[in-house]
Amino acid sequence: MPLPVRWSSWLFCAVVALAPLPLGSVGVIAPAIWSILLGIALLGVLPMRLRGSQLAILAVTALLTVLAMLVLHEQSAVRPWLGGAPNALWAEAGKLLPAELPPAVTIARSQPFYSAGVAIACLLSFAIGVVLGANRALARGLLWVVAVAGLVYAISGIVTFAIDPARIYLLHEKQAHLEWLTSPFVNRNTAGIYYGCCALIWLLFGCELIEWRWPSRRVSLPRLLARLDMPARRRLAGHAFGWLTCLLAMFLTGSRGGVGISLLAAVAAGAIFFRKRMPRRYGLIVALGVGSLVALALLQLLGGGVGARFSAMGLSDEGRFSTYRATLRMIWDHPWLGDGFGTFEWVYPAYRTDDISLRGTWNRAHNSWLELASDGGMLMAGAVMIALLAAFGVLAHGVRTRRRDVIVPLAALCASVAGALHSMIDFSLQITGYAVVIAALLGTGLSQSFRSGGAAGTGSDASVTAGPAG
């Protein structure tokens, strides 16, 4: 491996591991720093030879980037290329102010450019994941980085939460969620889905180890245990420790959506991984049923606070539904170009209804897909959703066809689907520290969903030897 590629892979893994640490990397400075570092890492991987599948993925990504840049230009330009009508608020403001205000599609000029930091960091993380992900060792290494980083955050978060629940890692004073674990994020919902993602990876590592030791003849628990030698049992115990620790941190967040979706993703991942070991007719149903019972048992044992919130508040709250209806009206008023990226906080008050509590500020729609449509227009949101669904299809193809390292596309599929579902009821994918991790997993999983044609060391099934790695 060339030295620049090696250094770039280390830099990339460092960014993925550290991105959640500074309070989820919210704001402007942290995304800018990560974007610069990821840009340097991307330059370092340029010597790598790309396969046709990687070029196709990057070509689609480039088309989406061009579309986003076009929408960005149309929203802020005084003379849009496509002749988009300026927002009516500029004319009303011009009547009240003595200065002449040049109109624009967005209601907050330059705000779409300022809000692009998260998207740029995610784009770079995804692109590097696609390039490096073709290498089997690097792809598995990224999974280890995400899992170990999540375990470190979980242990330190649990310990510091027990000492002082009102602070994040004893350093930053919380403004909300004082009774729940949020470290290293500010919002407990983002922390919940992040720890659920890390627990999912630890679970798949354990499933893979069991699969490697699966008896070739009649299957029974004593025969399986007999095939687990002492080193394998130690590794399995380590995987179980990482899984349970991340689960405990997830439950301590008290996030209903994060816990529920993470448990569903874990059940689906386990059932899909062992699908070939089950009877053809009803094996998958049995696996899903057993996994659901285990998830409910864990919820009862470790998730008392989450269960209490489910009982008291149900699956959602009226404020979210009212905000969704208001966001749909925003989309209806400006369907094609939206109101401008990152302007939801300024546009929403005009659509806020009386049935929403006046307490607090709604600076997010709590549905990233509706907010994307209201900010960037239905064309931009539709293109992103279609591309994401296509990516899920490619990952599913990789899970179905790969003979080795199936946990890479499977972890990417379950984690990214969980993130997409959670972003339908919250804004986790708008938090840089979490979104960078999911983008890296998604890019790596897509790259590992295709066979390399036998090139050694690039993820080819033919080049993978049987037995545990790492």
C-alpha positions, 0 to 999 in steps of 0.5 A: 500500500502506498504511503500516502494511502496509508496516511490518508486511511489513518487520517480518515479513521481518526476523523470518523472516530473523533467527529462525535467528540466535540458535542457532535461537531455542531456549529461552523468550526468543527465541520470546517476542520473535519472537511479540511482534514477529509479533503487532505485524506481524499487527496492522499487516496488519489493514487488508488486504482478505482474499479468500475463500480466505484466510478459509477458510485462516485459519478452518481455522487458527483451528479447529486453534488452538481444538482445541490450546487445548482440549487444553491446558486439559484437560491442566493443569486440576484439573477437566477439562471432558471428564472426562479421567483424571489421570495415575497418577503424581500419586496415587503421588507423593501417597502419598510426599509429605506435601503434597496434590498436585492431579492433572492429565492432564499429569505436569508441571503448567504445562509445556504452557503453557511449551512453547507458544512455538514453536507461537505463533510459527509460528502468527503467522508462518503467519497473516501469510504467508497475509495478505501472500502474496496480494500478488505482490510481497510473496510473491516478496519473502519468497522473496528474504528467505529465500534471501538470509538463508540465503546470508549464514548459509552464507557466514559459517558456512563462513568461521567454521567454517574458522577455528574448527570448535568454535564457532558464528560464533566466539562460542558454544562447541559441546557436540557436532558439533565436526567439522561445520558447524551455524551458526547452529543448535546441531544439524547436522540442522536446519542441513542441512535449513535450508540445503537449503531455501535452496538449493532457492529459489535453484535455483528462481530460476535455473529461472525465469530460464531459463524466461523465456528459453526458445526458442519454437521448436526448443530447443537449448543454443546457442539458449538461451544466445543468448537470455540477454543479459549482465544475465540471465547475471549474474543466473543466475550470482548464482543459481548462486552462492547455490545452490552456496554453500548446497549446500556449507554443507548438505554440511558439516553432515554430516546424512544426513537433511537432505542426502538429503531436500533433494536429493530435494526439489530434484530434484522441484522442478526436474522439476515446474517444467520438466514442461511443457517435457518430452515428455508420456509420459516427460518427467517420468521423464527429468527425475527421472532426470537430476536424480537423476544431478546430485544423486548427482554433487554428493554425490560432489563436495561431500558426501564426509563425508555419503557416509562417514556413509551408508556407516558408519551406513546410513540410521538407527540403532538408538537412533532405532528403539528410541525410536520403539517406546517413543514408540508405547507412550507413545501407547498408554497415553495416546492421547487427551490425551497426557502434556502438551505439552513433557513428553516429556523427563520421560515417556520415561525410564519407557519407555526400554529397555535396548537404548538407550545410556545416553550422553546424554539423549533430550529429543526423540523424533527424530520430531516427529509421534510426539512430537506424538501422545504429548504432545498425543494422537492427536486433536491429531496427527491433526488437524494431519496432516490439515490439513497434507496438505490444505495440500500438496494446495492447494499442488499445485493452485497449482503445476498451475494458476498461469501465473506466479510458480509458484515461490512455491507450488512452493517452499512445497510442496517446502520444507514437504514436505521439512521434514515428512519430515525431522521424521519422523527428527528434530525440525527443526520443533520448532526455532523458527528453522527452523519460523518460516521454513517456516510463513511459506513455507507460508502465503505459498504457500497464499495464492498457490495461488488466483487473485485474480479480477483484482485488480491487485497481489494476485497475479492472473495477469492482472496479471503482466507477462511477463519477469523481476522483480528 
